[in-house]
């Protein structure tokens, strides 16, 4: 099939058919990310119950351990599955990740004690950690050039729709029928999603082309009206290693001279970004209860926080495509820091809801813009690896965030000092993304 160039490294697919790419790829990836969003807040919604004498009577350190072990699994999953995705393909990696984390999420409902629950959370985390970078890589590779910011933020609305739905569900489910049902309900969508993925999810044309399968890549590009994105020459790991293959060579690419500055800066920024996301989502209900609000209000704050995230994502994507992803991300981190500091001010309940909404608008979108920047600035043969590195470094922050906040809760000073710590982290995130280079 012949093709004509349309932009550097790209060739034209069938005219007028670009919208077809969203037919199955975008919705299936969005639902996968939604299930990841469920996991973002589900432990935070059940921790107050697990700390009661009627359940496991978890201490502050015990609750921190339960939260942290799942995040360790996510870190390992992000670093390994992201790299494997560049080797085995987006389709296989995403389906495997969804099936794995759904199975272990279901098993969490039957955990007899905190130790077993923690082990199952770790195993679920392996799949969860690989889901997000793989879904983002695939969606961007089925999106027109120049729309990376909007594509990434749109797919990530699923993350926070999942979080909102989970927070709302917890208000109804936890007190009435028990916390275990949260995990049963969270696992059920996979019974529909995995068969749909097996039937309808194609492999990425960019992945096929990067692995020398040009005929298959052209067929996918023709079917979906896409432009073929040729591998960039400067993606080789080192001079003399152009023919190296395997996970090691793929990872080494990120630490060569051309990529090292961005790799380190993105790692620092993602660390700060996910420290905020997981610190807030896992401990906000508990912090607000310590500030004197009842459980219903505390869960409602979590819900409003994630509604704000959805609105923020829709705005952030459009802004990023207009002014540049790096500039938008810097502004979003800085604004998030401001509103986090303001959460420490005691306000009437309505005012606090408004502040939670604005905090969600900026804090969660900031981290998603980091993913958009990574996707737009890395070639297809290392894109999922770079996203996996970003998510993996971020998962370390996701571990640190709940640990730090848990220590503040145990010390009885999480309100207001937790919000001051989060504000400083937001400033550091803004500094980190500001020193990256656009490649």
VMD Tcl script that draws the C-alpha trace (Angstrom):
set ca {
  {0.00 0.00 0.00}
  {1.51 3.34 -0.96}
  {1.51 6.33 1.32}
  {2.42 9.99 1.27}
  {4.15 11.91 4.02}
  {2.03 14.18 6.18}
  {4.44 15.07 8.98}
  {7.96 14.06 10.05}
  {8.05 10.34 10.68}
  {4.41 9.83 9.61}
  {2.58 8.64 6.52}
  {-1.03 9.14 5.67}
  {-3.75 6.59 6.29}
  {-7.19 6.64 4.66}
  {-8.54 10.23 4.51}
  {-11.59 11.15 6.53}
  {-11.58 7.99 8.60}
  {-9.59 9.13 11.63}
  {-12.70 9.25 13.79}
  {-13.13 5.49 13.40}
  {-10.13 4.94 15.66}
  {-12.29 5.89 18.61}
  {-14.83 3.20 17.67}
  {-13.47 0.50 19.98}
  {-9.98 1.49 21.12}
  {-10.85 4.65 23.05}
  {-13.91 3.24 24.88}
  {-12.22 -0.04 25.82}
  {-9.11 1.73 27.10}
  {-11.28 4.27 28.91}
  {-13.14 1.52 30.75}
  {-9.84 -0.19 31.65}
  {-8.60 3.09 33.11}
  {-11.95 3.50 34.92}
  {-11.31 0.20 36.72}
  {-7.86 1.51 37.66}
  {-9.64 4.57 39.05}
  {-11.82 2.30 41.17}
  {-8.69 1.00 42.83}
  {-7.44 4.54 43.41}
  {-9.96 5.18 46.17}
  {-11.45 1.83 47.17}
  {-8.98 1.18 49.99}
  {-9.43 4.73 51.28}
  {-13.19 4.15 51.48}
  {-12.89 0.93 53.51}
  {-9.96 1.83 55.78}
  {-12.17 3.68 58.33}
  {-14.28 0.51 58.63}
  {-11.27 -1.80 58.86}
  {-9.96 0.28 61.76}
  {-13.07 -0.43 63.86}
  {-13.10 -3.15 66.57}
  {-15.93 -4.94 64.72}
  {-13.56 -5.65 61.80}
  {-9.76 -5.88 61.98}
  {-9.07 -2.99 64.40}
  {-6.23 -1.77 62.19}
  {-3.91 0.73 63.80}
  {-2.68 3.75 61.89}
  {0.52 1.88 61.00}
  {-1.49 -1.21 60.02}
  {-3.70 0.81 57.71}
  {-0.60 2.40 56.19}
  {0.88 -1.05 55.56}
  {-2.29 -2.27 53.82}
  {-2.32 0.80 51.58}
  {1.42 0.68 50.89}
  {1.71 -2.97 49.86}
  {-0.76 -2.49 47.01}
  {1.20 0.53 45.84}
  {4.43 -1.47 45.87}
  {2.74 -3.95 43.54}
  {1.67 -1.09 41.27}
  {5.23 0.23 41.15}
  {6.61 -3.17 40.16}
  {3.82 -3.59 37.61}
  {4.39 -0.18 36.05}
  {8.13 -0.70 35.67}
  {7.87 -4.24 34.28}
  {4.64 -4.30 32.29}
  {5.40 -0.94 30.68}
  {8.65 -2.35 29.32}
  {7.06 -5.66 28.31}
  {4.40 -3.70 26.42}
  {7.08 -2.39 24.06}
  {8.18 -6.00 23.50}
  {4.98 -8.07 23.32}
  {2.50 -5.43 22.16}
  {-0.11 -3.11 23.62}
  {-3.04 -5.47 23.10}
  {-1.68 -8.50 24.97}
  {-0.29 -6.40 27.80}
  {-3.52 -4.47 28.39}
  {-5.80 -7.52 28.31}
  {-3.48 -9.40 30.65}
  {-3.31 -6.48 33.07}
  {-7.11 -6.07 33.24}
  {-7.72 -9.80 33.73}
  {-5.05 -10.04 36.43}
  {-6.05 -7.10 38.61}
  {-9.75 -7.94 38.35}
  {-9.17 -11.49 39.57}
  {-7.14 -10.43 42.60}
  {-9.54 -7.58 43.38}
  {-12.35 -10.14 43.57}
  {-10.28 -12.33 45.90}
  {-9.80 -9.33 48.23}
  {-13.49 -9.67 49.13}
  {-12.75 -13.06 50.72}
  {-9.61 -12.09 52.65}
  {-9.85 -13.49 56.21}
  {-7.37 -11.03 57.73}
  {-5.18 -8.02 57.01}
  {-2.14 -10.10 56.02}
  {-3.98 -11.99 53.27}
  {-5.71 -8.80 52.20}
  {-2.32 -7.11 51.84}
  {-0.91 -9.97 49.76}
  {-3.89 -9.87 47.41}
  {-3.57 -6.09 47.13}
  {0.07 -6.54 46.09}
  {-0.86 -9.08 43.40}
  {-3.70 -6.89 42.12}
  {-1.24 -4.00 42.03}
  {0.98 -5.79 39.51}
  {-1.77 -5.67 36.90}
  {-3.00 -2.24 37.93}
  {0.48 -0.76 37.58}
  {0.76 -1.98 34.00}
  {-2.73 -0.99 32.91}
  {-2.37 2.79 32.90}
  {0.84 3.27 30.84}
  {-0.31 0.65 28.35}
  {-3.75 2.23 27.86}
  {-2.25 5.71 27.45}
  {0.30 4.48 24.90}
  {-2.39 2.73 22.87}
  {-4.84 5.64 22.87}
  {-2.15 8.08 21.79}
  {-1.15 5.78 18.95}
  {-4.75 5.78 17.71}
  {-4.97 9.59 17.89}
  {-4.09 12.26 15.33}
  {-0.73 14.03 15.74}
  {-0.86 17.24 17.76}
  {-3.69 16.07 20.05}
  {-1.67 14.16 22.64}
  {-2.69 16.45 25.50}
  {-6.41 16.12 24.87}
  {-6.21 12.39 24.11}
  {-4.40 11.65 27.37}
  {-6.56 13.83 29.58}
  {-9.73 12.46 27.98}
  {-8.74 8.85 28.59}
  {-7.79 9.78 32.15}
  {-11.28 11.08 32.85}
  {-12.07 7.37 33.13}
  {-9.64 7.18 36.04}
  {-11.56 9.78 38.00}
  {-15.01 8.69 36.86}
  {-14.03 5.37 38.42}
  {-12.89 7.16 41.56}
  {-16.11 9.20 41.76}
  {-18.28 6.12 41.18}
  {-16.37 4.24 43.87}
  {-16.66 7.04 46.42}
  {-20.40 7.33 45.69}
  {-20.80 3.55 45.83}
  {-19.02 3.40 49.18}
  {-21.51 5.82 50.71}
  {-24.28 3.36 49.81}
  {-22.51 0.02 50.19}
  {-20.01 0.08 53.07}
  {-22.44 0.79 55.91}
  {-25.41 -1.12 54.47}
  {-24.05 -4.42 53.14}
  {-20.38 -4.37 54.12}
  {-16.97 -3.36 52.79}
  {-16.30 -6.72 51.10}
  {-18.96 -6.01 48.49}
  {-16.89 -3.07 47.24}
  {-14.33 -5.51 45.87}
  {-16.91 -7.87 44.38}
  {-18.56 -4.99 42.53}
  {-15.17 -3.65 41.41}
  {-14.20 -6.96 39.81}
  {-17.45 -7.69 37.95}
  {-16.94 -5.34 34.94}
  {-14.03 -7.48 33.75}
  {-16.48 -10.26 32.90}
  {-17.69 -8.05 30.06}
  {-14.59 -5.97 29.34}
  {-12.07 -8.78 28.77}
  {-14.21 -10.62 26.15}
  {-14.84 -7.31 24.35}
  {-11.10 -6.59 24.30}
  {-10.31 -10.05 22.95}
  {-12.79 -9.52 20.14}
  {-12.41 -5.87 19.23}
  {-9.09 -4.42 20.47}
  {-6.51 -4.18 17.65}
  {-2.76 -4.03 17.99}
  {-1.17 -0.59 17.64}
  {0.13 0.24 14.17}
  {3.03 2.16 15.74}
  {4.07 -0.93 17.70}
  {3.82 -3.16 14.61}
  {5.90 -0.75 12.53}
  {8.53 -0.36 15.25}
  {8.92 -4.16 15.26}
  {9.32 -4.50 11.50}
  {5.78 -5.71 10.78}
  {5.06 -3.05 8.19}
  {2.40 -4.92 6.24}
  {0.31 -5.46 9.39}
  {0.92 -1.86 10.47}
  {-0.31 -0.53 7.12}
  {-3.41 -2.72 7.32}
  {-4.26 -1.33 10.80}
  {-3.54 2.23 9.65}
  {-5.77 1.75 6.60}
  {-8.59 0.26 8.65}
  {-8.55 3.04 11.25}
  {-7.59 5.99 9.05}
  {-4.33 6.56 10.93}
  {-0.95 8.00 10.01}
  {1.95 5.58 10.39}
  {4.46 6.85 12.96}
  {7.91 5.69 11.90}
  {10.47 4.86 14.62}
  {12.86 7.79 15.20}
  {16.50 7.21 14.42}
  {17.75 8.81 17.64}
  {15.92 6.28 19.79}
  {18.85 3.83 19.68}
  {20.26 3.18 23.16}
  {23.90 4.04 22.44}
  {26.16 4.34 19.45}
  {26.96 0.80 18.36}
  {23.83 -0.63 20.00}
  {21.35 0.14 17.26}
  {20.57 -3.52 16.77}
  {20.15 -4.33 20.46}
  {16.83 -5.79 21.41}
  {15.02 -6.85 24.53}
  {13.89 -5.15 27.69}
  {17.39 -4.10 28.78}
  {18.11 -2.21 25.56}
  {14.70 -0.56 25.65}
  {15.19 0.68 29.21}
  {18.77 1.85 28.54}
  {17.47 4.16 25.83}
  {15.85 6.34 28.50}
  {19.19 6.89 30.25}
  {21.29 7.89 27.25}
  {22.49 11.46 26.70}
  {19.55 12.51 24.55}
  {16.94 11.35 27.08}
  {18.59 11.43 30.52}
  {17.54 14.95 31.52}
  {13.89 14.32 30.71}
  {13.94 10.85 32.26}
  {15.19 12.17 35.60}
  {12.98 15.27 35.59}
  {9.91 13.26 34.65}
  {10.71 10.72 37.37}
  {10.89 13.48 40.00}
  {7.71 15.14 38.73}
  {5.75 11.89 38.64}
  {6.96 11.06 42.13}
  {5.49 14.34 43.37}
  {2.32 14.01 41.30}
  {1.32 10.55 42.47}
  {2.36 11.32 46.03}
  {-0.41 13.92 45.94}
  {-2.94 11.73 44.14}
  {-2.61 8.73 46.43}
  {-1.94 10.65 49.62}
  {-5.19 12.57 49.16}
  {-7.35 9.70 47.91}
  {-6.26 7.20 50.54}
  {-6.33 9.47 53.58}
  {-8.68 12.39 52.88}
  {-11.72 10.70 54.51}
  {-9.66 9.90 57.60}
  {-8.15 13.41 57.79}
  {-11.58 14.99 57.51}
  {-12.98 12.73 60.21}
  {-10.13 13.86 62.48}
  {-11.06 17.45 61.64}
  {-14.52 16.78 63.08}
  {-16.63 15.73 60.05}
  {-18.69 12.52 60.08}
  {-18.03 9.57 57.76}
  {-20.68 10.60 55.22}
  {-19.21 14.09 54.85}
  {-15.67 12.68 54.67}
  {-16.56 10.34 51.79}
  {-18.43 13.18 50.08}
  {-15.25 15.30 50.14}
  {-13.47 12.45 48.34}
  {-16.25 12.31 45.76}
  {-16.13 16.08 45.15}
  {-12.34 15.97 44.88}
  {-12.60 13.48 42.01}
  {-15.48 15.30 40.31}
  {-13.14 18.28 40.23}
  {-10.49 16.03 38.67}
  {-12.81 15.13 35.78}
  {-13.62 18.78 35.05}
  {-9.95 19.70 35.37}
  {-8.92 17.01 32.91}
  {-11.33 18.21 30.25}
  {-10.01 21.76 30.59}
  {-6.34 20.79 30.93}
  {-6.22 18.80 27.69}
  {-7.55 21.67 25.61}
  {-5.24 24.16 27.31}
  {-2.20 21.89 26.88}
  {-2.79 21.47 23.14}
  {-3.02 25.26 22.82}
  {-0.15 26.53 24.98}
  {2.06 23.44 25.20}
  {1.92 20.46 27.54}
  {4.95 21.44 29.64}
  {3.69 24.98 30.25}
  {0.23 23.74 31.17}
  {1.62 21.08 33.53}
  {3.78 23.63 35.33}
  {0.79 25.94 35.82}
  {-1.41 23.07 37.01}
  {1.09 21.88 39.63}
  {1.56 25.42 40.94}
  {-2.20 26.03 41.14}
  {-2.69 22.69 42.86}
  {-0.14 23.69 45.50}
  {-2.07 26.88 46.21}
  {-5.41 25.15 46.72}
  {-3.87 22.38 48.82}
  {-2.55 25.03 51.21}
  {-6.01 26.62 51.33}
  {-7.59 23.29 52.36}
  {-5.95 23.79 55.74}
  {-8.25 26.77 56.42}
  {-11.36 25.91 58.41}
  {-14.36 26.86 56.29}
  {-18.11 26.25 56.32}
  {-18.94 22.89 54.75}
  {-20.05 24.47 51.45}
  {-16.80 26.41 51.20}
  {-14.78 23.30 51.90}
  {-16.62 21.43 49.16}
  {-15.72 24.23 46.73}
  {-12.08 24.10 47.82}
  {-11.97 20.30 47.40}
  {-13.44 20.68 43.91}
  {-10.81 23.24 42.85}
  {-8.03 21.18 44.39}
  {-9.16 18.15 42.37}
  {-9.30 20.27 39.20}
  {-5.59 21.05 39.38}
  {-3.83 18.35 41.42}
  {-4.94 15.28 39.47}
  {-4.82 16.91 36.02}
  {-1.22 17.96 36.69}
  {-0.04 14.36 36.91}
  {-1.99 13.38 33.79}
  {-0.29 16.17 31.84}
  {3.01 14.54 32.78}
  {1.84 11.36 31.03}
  {0.76 13.43 28.02}
  {4.19 15.05 27.87}
  {5.93 11.66 28.01}
  {3.71 10.20 25.29}
  {4.24 13.17 22.97}
  {8.02 13.26 23.47}
  {9.04 9.62 23.04}
  {9.18 7.47 19.88}
  {6.89 4.44 19.55}
  {9.55 1.80 20.22}
  {10.15 3.13 23.75}
  {6.90 5.00 24.43}
  {5.29 2.42 26.72}
  {8.61 1.92 28.51}
  {8.89 5.68 29.10}
  {5.29 5.80 30.34}
  {6.00 2.79 32.56}
  {9.08 4.55 33.98}
  {7.02 7.68 34.63}
  {4.24 5.67 36.29}
  {6.76 3.51 38.19}
  {8.66 6.50 39.58}
  {5.28 7.98 40.41}
  {4.25 4.82 42.26}
  {7.21 5.36 44.60}
  {5.63 8.72 45.39}
  {2.30 6.92 45.72}
  {3.90 4.76 48.41}
  {5.55 7.68 50.18}
  {2.38 9.82 50.17}
  {0.18 7.48 52.22}
  {3.13 6.62 54.51}
  {3.82 10.29 55.29}
  {0.14 11.11 55.67}
  {-0.38 8.01 57.79}
  {2.43 9.12 60.09}
  {0.78 12.52 60.44}
  {-2.56 10.83 61.18}
  {-0.92 8.61 63.83}
  {0.67 11.71 65.38}
  {-2.71 13.47 65.37}
  {-1.52 16.42 63.27}
  {-2.73 15.44 59.76}
  {-5.08 18.42 59.88}
  {-3.70 20.92 58.96}
  {-0.08 19.82 58.49}
  {-0.87 17.20 55.86}
  {-2.12 19.92 53.54}
  {1.00 22.03 54.09}
  {3.19 19.06 53.16}
  {1.08 18.44 50.05}
  {1.42 22.10 49.01}
  {5.23 21.88 49.15}
  {5.10 18.70 47.06}
  {3.00 20.54 44.45}
  {5.62 23.27 44.18}
  {8.36 20.67 43.69}
  {6.28 19.04 40.94}
  {6.00 22.38 39.14}
  {9.78 22.83 39.32}
  {10.40 19.29 38.06}
  {8.28 19.52 34.90}
  {9.58 23.03 34.16}
  {13.15 21.79 33.56}
  {12.23 19.14 30.95}
  {13.02 19.61 27.27}
  {10.62 19.26 24.37}
  {12.20 16.71 22.01}
}
mol new
graphics top color blue
foreach p $ca { graphics top sphere $p radius 0.5 }
foreach p [lrange $ca 0 end-1] q [lrange $ca 1 end] { graphics top cylinder $p $q radius 0.2 }
display resetview
